[in-house]
Amino acid sequence: MNPDFLLQVIVAIAGAIGVYGAIKSDLTRAIVLAEMAVKDSGAAHARISEHVEQHHTRGNHE
């Protein structure tokens, strides 16, 4: 194997490692954002349910 070929292999491997790291980072960020969205939606659901129970149930329009 000549040195040029080895250099190309090393560059290709380094590039693949870089792409893997970037994808893993993006996936981790997406997971964190999804977890935050689930938490926030649960809180919003609780607020909406409380509002509906207090203001939109029968007998509370007196």
N, C-alpha and C positions, 0 to 999 in steps of 0.2 A: 504494500500500500504506500502510495506516495504522500508526502506531507500536505499537499493541497486537498486531497480527498479526506484525510483525517481532520483537517481544519473544517471542512464542510460538514462532516459528521458531528463534530463538537458544536458548531454553530447551530445545527439543526436540533440537537439535543437540548442545548441551552434555550433555544426558542420554544421548544415544546414545554420545557419546565416553566418558562415564563408565562405561556398561555395557560397552563394548568393552574398556576398560582393566581392568575387574574380571574379565571373562571371560578375557582374555589372561593376567592374573596367576594366576587359578585353574588354567588349563591348564599354565602353566609349573610351578607347584607340583606338579600331578599328574604331570607328566613326570619331575620330580626324584624324587618319591616312587616312581614306577615303576622308575626306574633304580636307586635304592637297594634296592628289593625284589628286583630281578633279581640284583644283586651279592650281597645277603645270602642269597638262595636258592642261588646257586652255591657260596658258602662252606659252607652247611649241607649241601648235597649232597656236597661233598668230605669233610666230617666224617663223615657217615653212611656213605659208601663206605669210608672208612678204618676205621671201627668194624667194619663187616661183614667186611672183609678180615681184620682182626686177630682177631676173636672168633667168627666164624660160618662159617668155611670148613673143609672137611674136613682132618683131620690136626692141627687146633689144639686138640683136646679131650683131649689126652693128659695 
